[in-house]
Amino acid sequence: DYRPAGWTFLVRVQHQLGHPARHWRRSLRLLNMTKILFYTLHLSPPCRAVELTAKALGLQLERKIVDLLGGDHLKPEFLKLNPQHTIPVLDDNGTIVSESHAIMIYLVRKYAKDNILYPTDLIGQARVNALLHFESGVLFARLRFITDRIEYVQTAYRLLEDTLADNFVAGPTMTIADFSCVSTVASLMGFVPMEKSTHPKIYAWIERMQQLPYYEEANGAGAADLAKRILLAMKANRKA
Ligand SMILES: N[C@@H](CCC(=O)N[C@@H](CS)C(=O)NCC(=O)O)C(=O)O
């Protein structure tokens, strides 16, 4: 063999730890040799879902703050990245990915050392996909169109409560579907009351999520901030 002994050893170690190419990319990333740009705002639930994913993977993101209130997302340079003018958007060394669920899957597939956060097996993946679409189509959709539709949100709480058959939304282990759902639910709970006695599973799940060492930084603070702003806007609407 013409290769140095160290090489063979490294290759063997790579195989033991997971897919070799993935592992190399992770190592390069940890050494900070390549850059992941992240267009974000801490108020935005889907941006926080990606933050939770990046923290879980130990990835460093270089944040570009997009001031939605100031109209940054409608500027030509941002529209070139995402013609649908939504955040989050990821620029991974020139690869542009938009939409939080797509970004989370991309990050896990490219950088995770295992497949726990987004399973590769058919059934496990289907369960996670179902909850990602629930976040997108039900939870987040209802957050966006909240003003005076309190009951509509409370039905979404009940649907989530009935869905939580395990410790996490898509089964017994934490996946990106939890990151996605908690980003919206933590914001909603700040201004649409959720009765603890009728939603014990959601409360227990939130407590489980809050145990993540990076939870507050990646999601809690932004969720509380968004809730505060929406409450103020609702009060102002009522006065008008
Ligand atoms: N399904 C999308 C939703 C993205 C979204 O609506 N983001 C909001 C901020 S929370 C946004 O950028 N709104 C600006 C706009 O729609 O122009 C995702 O998960 O990324």
The ligand as an SDF file (V2000), in Angstrom:
LIG
                    3D

 20 19  0  0  0  0  0  0  0  0999 V2000
  -42.4330   28.2730    5.5050 N   0  0  0  0  0  0  0  0  0  0  0  0
  -41.4370   29.3010    5.5560 C   0  0  0  0  0  0  0  0  0  0  0  0
  -41.9980   30.5650    6.1870 C   0  0  0  0  0  0  0  0  0  0  0  0
  -41.0220   31.7100    6.1120 C   0  0  0  0  0  0  0  0  0  0  0  0
  -41.6570   33.0430    6.5000 C   0  0  0  0  0  0  0  0  0  0  0  0
  -42.8470   33.2830    6.2440 O   0  0  0  0  0  0  0  0  0  0  0  0
  -40.8360   33.9400    7.0940 N   0  0  0  0  0  0  0  0  0  0  0  0
  -41.3230   35.2550    7.4660 C   0  0  0  0  0  0  0  0  0  0  0  0
  -40.6790   35.7090    8.7670 C   0  0  0  0  0  0  0  0  0  0  0  0
  -41.2270   34.7090   10.1260 S   0  0  0  0  0  0  0  0  0  0  0  0
  -40.8950   36.2580    6.3900 C   0  0  0  0  0  0  0  0  0  0  0  0
  -39.7780   36.2460    5.9470 O   0  0  0  0  0  0  0  0  0  0  0  0
  -41.8120   37.1510    5.9830 N   0  0  0  0  0  0  0  0  0  0  0  0
  -41.5490   38.1790    5.0290 C   0  0  0  0  0  0  0  0  0  0  0  0
  -42.3940   38.0540    3.7970 C   0  0  0  0  0  0  0  0  0  0  0  0
  -43.1710   37.0890    3.6810 O   0  0  0  0  0  0  0  0  0  0  0  0
  -42.2750   38.9210    2.9530 O   0  0  0  0  0  0  0  0  0  0  0  0
  -40.2240   28.7890    6.3450 C   0  0  0  0  0  0  0  0  0  0  0  0
  -40.4260   27.9010    7.1830 O   0  0  0  0  0  0  0  0  0  0  0  0
  -39.0960   29.2300    6.0790 O   0  0  0  0  0  0  0  0  0  0  0  0
  1  2  1  0
  2  3  1  0
  2 18  1  0
  3  4  1  0
  4  5  1  0
  5  6  2  0
  5  7  1  0
  7  8  1  0
  8  9  1  0
  8 11  1  0
  9 10  1  0
 11 12  2  0
 11 13  1  0
 13 14  1  0
 14 15  1  0
 15 16  2  0
 15 17  1  0
 18 19  2  0
 18 20  1  0
M  END
$$$$
